[in-house]
Amino acid sequence: MSADLTRDLRNESAAIRRGFYRRYGKRLLDIVLSILALIVLLPFFLVFAVAIKLESPGPVFYIQDRLGLCGKIFRALKFRTMTHVQRVPDREIHPGDPELTRVGAFLRRFKLDELAQLFNVLAGQMSVIGPRPALTRQLAEYDAVGRRRLLVKPGLSGLAQVNGNIYLSWPERWKWDAQYVDACSLRLDLWIIWRTIAVQIRGEEKFIHPRDERQD
């Protein structure tokens, strides 16, 4: 990433951090929710780890460089859901993929693999709600709308994730993320948390809501 782009992103990010919630409340909510969730979920994490190791060789966690706030790269955690073999990197994984393990398919179906990123939230690299952390190569593919998602911290869930996620094109996801950047509030974050639980239970395919030019 060029120094000019980094500077521009930082200036734009600082400009939208207005109001108590964006400046202080969101980070406070992240700390409280991530600590409480980690305390409650730690026994389940241990079960996930044992199940992953018993089914296939390889590490418990899948660690990958992702784009964070203003394009800063950080290492995002996920519970490993695929066989530990050489594969085509960064491809979209859909239900029924032959490289998914049985444990991995279960974790992905209910988005449990991404709960490992609560550690990233606690560390301040991510937020509970925000655009999903992008692959580093995607920066070259971004248009102006796509780059707006870098103005806030990436999140465990966001507007794109509760409106179809993998069933949407990347430009459609970027538009939802850009909308979140502009509309971020406590009320919206709580609504997304509630909606995320519904998506986990019913499945992403039940919540497909593409954005088109008429909605912009």
Phi, psi and omega in degrees: 000135182288156179296325180294317180294319178299315179297317180297318180296318179295319179294318179292321179297317179295326183291330182269356180276070181248149180087157184297318186295313180295324184282318188230319188295322182296317179293321177298316178298319179301314182296313182296311183293319182292321178294313179298317181294319180294323178296315182289321189270349184307315177300322178291323177300320179295320177296315178302315183298314179297315181297319179298315182292325182288328184279323183208149177291155179127177183287160176287319183257145170258122185244130184216142176292132179225163178274127178255205180304128179058026176083005179291132183277135174223169182260110183271139180261145169212149170291136182293132182239355184238162178298149184271071180227166177293135182212171174293121184286151167064023177273157180288133180254123179248160177306139180090000179302131184296342181271355176286136171281167178295317176296317180298320179298319178295314180298319180291322182302321182254013177060026182283336180297330183279351180294341175300337180286358170302329176292323175294324177295313181299326180283352179088006180276337181225173175237164176297317180239133180167177176300143178298144182297127186275154171294147183298326181292340184289342180303322181291341182267348186291139164265192182298324179293315180299321181293336180296333181293344179276359182279350176231165178294144174293158186232168173293324178213161181202188182299321180295323183290336180257014178229025176126328175048251187293347179271001177255154172288164178298314178301324177295319178295320181297324179294319176297318181295319178297322177298321179296317180306319182283330189252004184313128178200166177299316181300315180294318180299317179294322178296318180295321177301313179299315182294325179298320178299319178296319179296318179300322183283314188265337181103146184298327184296343179276353187234027181290123181217079182297150172260137174235180186297332181289341181270351186269000000 
